[in-house]
Amino acid sequence: MQDLEFSRIFFGSLGIGSIFFLYFHTRLRLWQILKINAKKSLQKIKNKERPFFYNSYYTKQTATRKFFHQSATAEAKIYIALSTSLKKGEKNLKKAIEQSPKNWKLLLLYADICLIQNKRVEFGNALNNLHLPFLAPSALRADYLRLSALNDLYQTNMYDASKKLSKALKIYQKNSFTYEEAECYLALGQTYRISGVFDVAYTMFQEAEKLYKSMELSSKQAEAVAYQGLLEISRENYKTSEEYFTQAEKICQEHHLSQTLNDIKNWHGLSLYLQAKEKEALKMFQSITSQKSDITEEASAFAYEMLARITLHTKQFDKALHYAEQALIRHNEKHHQAGIFENLYLKAEIYYATDNLQKSAEILTALVRNKTSNYTTFYPANAYSLLGLIEMRQNNLRMARTLFKQALDLENSKNRLKGAAIDYNNLAEICLREGDKNSAENYLRQALSYAEEIEDDELKSYLKAKL
């Protein structure tokens, strides 16, 4: 009551003009403090390796509370811990969620840190358990939209991903949250790149790069530049892709970002591999796996997987199997389902190439029964196709046809036209063996129409030669 009475006396003694002056002066001062605090927070991660955690909403809230001498909320305390030490902060966050399992703000923070650490299963579970209230702050609603979009992207739901990211982007721009705005541009770039809309993807990556550069976030700037290199790989502009990767590598070297550098070298190596520069690619990947420090399990696993693919292609099957095993060890340590799935499939390919059809079939059968495949980027259609080839080699044509059709249904459901074209070709091969030339021709024409739609010249030439 005393506070209320003081307010009446204080404001009653001021004129309207004085009250407005005091109000706008306070807002201006607060705005200046928010800008200074945001700049200081960004400076802390200026030359930091990924993954690190940053959230503009909580940075702003922390400064506002200090200005008004308010105590920090539970979520704010967790954010401060996360921004200081990701490992310690995550530990504190898990304890907080155990005590308040329905706290949507804590779950939102947890989903975010799971994502940046590539913990896909935990990320998906956190999002599924998260129920955003109707009156949630707009900035946190944007965070939810962005994270949900990235989950859609992982599940290859490109339409929903782009729709949610566009909504989140507008909210971030309205709130002047530059970091999250850049994150949205980066995610939109990935979405459009995977969808084959390359010009738009390029614009998105360019916008992300500009914003990261303006914030002096070296590792994120290098990442945005490297994504432009990855985009050029999708366009098969390999020389240009190498230029982007070299530019990104220079940024990392200038700022001593060794972990980020290894990630980019992996993409650079992929570009070399796709150009059939196998010796150069081999050297690039070996330079990563030979390191004993400053390398993440993810970077090491990818390099070993690519070494396995190179040695499989050059028919060094023992080496290929060894490298695939090394990749699997690292993916298992991180419980990375996508990597486990893909490298088990790679092992099945190696066994198939060495005529060990039984071992290959055992792995593939386990893969198609694997219920965790929903969390993987690898789609089980490939496993069905290879199982079909094994049955065809053993002249079990009826079973082979069933497997190819299962693969085809999966490919069509995800609009993966190249995979579908290959399955139609395999079905045509069965028809030819059975003497059904009309059906074989129909399958081949369908395969050819898909190859023409995706403009795959090599596949088109192969199919035309069979017609």
Secondary structure, 3 states (H helix, E strand, C coil): CHHHHHHHHHHHCCCHHHHHHHHHHHHHHHHHHHHHHHHHHHHHCCCCCCCCCCCHHHHHHHHHHHHCCCCCCHHHHHHHHHHHCHHHHHHHHHHHHHHCCCCHHHHHHHHHHHHHCCCHHHHHHHHHCCCCCCCCCHHHHHHHHHHHHHHHHHCCCHHHHHHHHHHHHHHHHHHCCHHHHHHHHHHHHHHHHHHCCHHHHHHHHHHHHHHHHHCCCHHHHHHHHHHHHHHHHHCCCHHHHHHHHHHHHHHHHHCCCHHHHHHHHHHHHHHHHHCCCHHHHHHHHHHHHCCCCCCCHHHHHHHHHHHHHHHHHCCCHHHHHHHHHHHHHHHHHCCCHHHHHHHHHHHHHHHHHCCCHHHHHHHHHHHHHCHHHHHCCCCCHHHHHHHHHHHHHCCCHHHHHHHHHHHHHHHHHCCCHHHHHHHHHHHHHHHHHHCCHHHHHHHHHHHHHHHHHCCCHHHHHHHHHHC
